[in-house]
Amino acid sequence: MPKNKSHSGTSKRIKVTGSGKLRREQAGRRHILEKKPSTLTRRLEGTEAVAKADVPRIKRLLGR
């Protein structure tokens, strides 16, 4: 039986912390930034925890 492969799109977007929690970047910070207020772009900095309801599905995609 072949090995399971992790979903490469998901693995690029979501990082697993040392304790096993899932972290993701926030949406809305890639392009068309000139018309967005700088307060919004500052608020979207950094990473967020993945929503509790999505964790089992994403862990399955990551092969965990």
Secondary structure, 3 states (H helix, E strand, C coil): CCCCCCCHHHHHHEEECCCCCEEEECCCCCCCCCCCCHHHHHHCCCEEECCHHHHHHHHHHCCC
